[in-house]
Amino acid sequence: MGILHYQGIVQVHHGKCPGMQIDDIIAEFTNDPDSGRLIRDLTAYKTNTAVELKQRDQIFQAAVEKALKDQSSERQKRLKNYDGKPQKIQIASYGFNRSPDVVAEALLKSEW
């Protein structure tokens, strides 16, 4: 299932984008007034790379440590260009609906 199918664009554009790169699809649909959501989603997909949450936290912690080592004047220079709003990111995760009976049995076996 392709991105257009996910967007609900099935019949009219069927087969229009096979093999196309994201930038080409964005260019193809930029002038289409009904493609705002598609353009927004493709742009977000293109600019966001998937990383594990643990890895993201490690990268952020390293950046904080580096910022702490910088002189205050250097941080202040960077902060002049900061609009005060953290960038919103999408975090996807999976969880499990565990069976309470399995958990209860495991706890009882371990003499919890």
C-alpha positions as CSV (number, residue, x, y, z in Angstrom):
1,M,0.0,0.0,0.0
2,G,1.5,3.3,-1.1
3,I,1.4,6.8,0.5
4,L,-1.4,7.9,-1.8
5,H,-3.5,4.9,-0.8
6,Y,-2.9,5.8,2.9
7,Q,-4.0,9.3,2.1
8,G,-7.3,8.0,0.6
9,I,-6.2,9.0,-3.0
10,V,-7.0,5.7,-4.6
11,Q,-8.8,5.9,-8.0
12,V,-7.9,9.2,-9.6
13,H,-4.2,9.0,-9.0
14,H,-3.9,5.2,-9.2
15,G,-0.5,4.3,-10.7
16,K,0.6,7.9,-11.0
17,C,3.6,7.8,-8.7
18,P,5.3,4.4,-8.9
19,G,9.0,4.7,-8.7
20,M,8.9,8.4,-8.0
21,Q,11.0,10.0,-5.3
22,I,9.3,12.0,-2.5
23,D,10.6,15.3,-3.9
24,D,9.1,14.4,-7.3
25,I,5.7,13.6,-5.8
26,I,5.7,16.8,-3.8
27,A,6.5,18.7,-7.0
28,E,3.8,16.8,-8.9
29,F,1.0,17.7,-6.4
30,T,2.2,21.1,-5.2
31,N,-0.3,23.0,-7.3
32,D,-3.2,20.6,-6.6
33,P,-5.5,22.4,-4.2
34,D,-6.7,19.1,-2.7
35,S,-3.3,17.8,-1.9
36,G,-2.4,19.9,1.1
37,R,-2.4,17.0,3.5
38,L,-0.4,14.8,1.2
39,I,2.3,17.5,0.7
40,R,2.4,18.2,4.5
41,D,2.7,14.4,5.3
42,L,5.4,13.8,2.6
43,T,7.4,16.8,3.8
44,A,7.2,15.7,7.4
45,Y,8.2,12.1,6.4
46,K,11.1,13.4,4.4
47,T,12.5,15.6,7.1
48,N,12.0,13.2,10.0
49,T,14.2,10.2,10.4
50,A,13.2,7.3,12.5
51,V,15.3,6.7,15.5
52,E,14.6,4.6,18.6
53,L,13.5,6.6,21.6
54,K,16.5,5.5,23.6
55,Q,18.8,6.6,20.8
56,R,17.0,10.0,20.6
57,D,17.5,10.5,24.3
58,Q,21.2,9.7,24.1
59,I,21.6,12.2,21.2
60,F,19.8,14.9,23.2
61,Q,21.8,14.2,26.3
62,A,25.1,14.4,24.3
63,A,23.9,17.8,22.9
64,V,23.1,19.1,26.4
65,E,26.5,18.0,27.6
66,K,28.1,19.8,24.6
67,A,26.0,22.9,25.3
68,L,27.2,22.9,29.0
69,K,30.8,22.9,27.9
70,D,30.3,25.9,25.6
71,Q,30.8,29.4,26.9
72,S,27.6,31.2,27.9
73,S,28.3,33.8,25.1
74,E,28.2,31.0,22.5
75,R,24.9,29.7,23.9
76,Q,23.4,33.2,23.9
77,K,24.3,33.7,20.2
78,R,22.5,30.5,19.3
79,L,19.5,31.4,21.5
80,K,19.1,34.7,19.6
81,N,17.9,32.6,16.7
82,Y,15.7,30.3,18.7
83,D,12.0,31.2,18.7
84,G,11.4,29.6,22.1
85,K,9.3,26.8,20.8
86,P,10.6,23.3,20.8
87,Q,10.2,21.4,17.6
88,K,7.2,19.0,17.7
89,I,8.1,15.5,16.7
90,Q,6.0,12.4,16.2
91,I,7.0,9.4,18.3
92,A,5.5,6.1,17.3
93,S,5.7,3.2,19.7
94,Y,4.2,-0.3,20.1
95,G,2.9,-1.8,23.3
96,F,1.4,-5.1,24.3
97,N,-2.0,-5.8,25.9
98,R,-0.7,-8.3,28.4
99,S,-2.9,-10.9,29.9
100,P,-3.5,-10.2,33.6
101,D,-3.8,-14.0,34.2
102,V,-0.4,-14.6,32.7
103,V,1.1,-11.9,34.9
104,A,-0.7,-13.2,38.0
105,E,0.5,-16.7,37.4
106,A,4.1,-15.5,36.8
107,L,4.0,-13.5,40.0
108,L,2.7,-16.4,42.0
109,K,5.3,-18.7,40.6
110,S,8.0,-16.2,41.7
111,E,6.4,-16.0,45.1
112,W,5.9,-12.3,44.7
